[in-house]
């Protein structure tokens, strides 16, 4: 008899059928000559009833001794039982304890720091399992969307020699006697590849040494990025909003049960549709002040400001046309008003803030060199990036999505550290 996954047997079709399942003890209690075991696997949980007279005294005592997270193989008959956690239970004929566990250290009374120190064990919790499944669906939806849209998946290096988002947030690493950094973004390398493949994307780690202790910052995070030739700012925003809705629908299709376990507002996610509202930066400043957030033209948005502002949003919102001085040199100045750039941030609602940053790239050589001079950058340090503007340059645009931030919002979590299996923050480097 081959083993079933638990979710497969939770149906009337299996009522009265002999099955074999395997998993880990999620809950266990003894009542006289009965032991009730709630077994979990990656798919679900099921209650299992073990009777002493059926399995024998020795095996009964053996099961009574082991604790939660012991791994078992169970054989028995499925019965419908409305009082059981998932509506069915297994009356056990026989079992094997594969890996006994005693005094499992994780329980509901442990501190957040303890749970983070023991994340290698905490990932077994139903909540973390649900988050990891939602995360998997997000990655699947992203790949699916871009491949269907004719984008090619590609990769950039993790060791780099220059900054994309500012030198103050670079992680410096020794590299055979030379100075190198961990990448902040694959953007520049994706830009080189549009001249061969036209539309490209990647999902890879990025690293930023930001000394931030907010609920939305990680020092190592998963970055989904895309660049497309012949695209302008609005073209890229259209792809992004359709991508966001596609991913949400994928998660709702595959992981609604997990969202409910996390008490996520399903109806809110179902209500999100395209097109997303657009708001120019100057209007955002007015909106912020109208809602009690002090902000003046030229201020960048921080975590606190984004959280306070987006609590008033009922859908994701694009913020466009930021002042040139607060955006990096590669953003294209608006030909109609060079004091602003053709860029956008996508702010998630409900207080979550920015999840996407993108825009149209400067594609004319003279404009790029002028912007680099304004920011005090040496073009020789970016010689290969400058070369792109010398040999067949074209209009193009791109974006970067923080996957962990997106999961954080989508799952309705309190902190981004719950959205990734092993978070790396300014204070956390283990396990």
Beta strands, then each sheet from edge to edge (+ up, - down):
strand 1: 18-31
strand 2: 34-40
strand 3: 45-51
strand 4: 71-80
strand 5: 88-99
strand 6: 152-153
strand 7: 159-160
strand 8: 171-175
strand 9: 178-182
strand 10: 199-207
strand 11: 220-229
strand 12: 277-280
strand 13: 317-320
strand 14: 333-334
strand 15: 337-341
strand 16: 343-348
strand 17: 353-360
strand 18: 396-402
sheet 1: 1+ 2- 3+ 5+ 4- 1+
sheet 2: 6+ 10+ 11- 18+ 17- 16+ 13- 12-
sheet 3: 7+ 9- 8+
sheet 4: 14+ 15-
end
